[in-house]
């Protein structure tokens, strides 16, 4: 199963970090459309943040694991664009989880 965790600030729901870990086990490696979809969405979102905002996300990636802490830039316009791209990722992952909930679970943790 793939576990996606978003850590959000409780006051404004801003994404502070996210992690994706595990394998869907939907099909054999190389044929697993759920793993491929989640990987494409998450890696694509990190790449989109970097390409469209100029912010290099501190991301760690290994086989079956991706994690990133989202730094605040102090520039409200950049921070807003970063959050929009990350919320887009969250919507796409939620869409995958709605169709393949047996293989993908999403959790939102709220911190002060």
C-alpha angles and dihedrals in degrees: 000000000000114000117200117191125188118192108206134183106248095219097060105004090242112165108245097175142343137201134193120194140168137028126276096225087207091134140346116303110278092028099057106117093183093056090043092051095048092046093049093049097046099041089041091053092051090049091047092052090051096044098042102037104027089233113132106214116219095236130169120201134183133154105306095358137089125166134172137175112211113226120210111235099201087235105107093202093054092043090051092051091048091051092047091054092046092048087051088055090049091053092049092049090048089053090053091047091051090057098036103026092148088065105033129047125183124202129186116203118194124209132182 
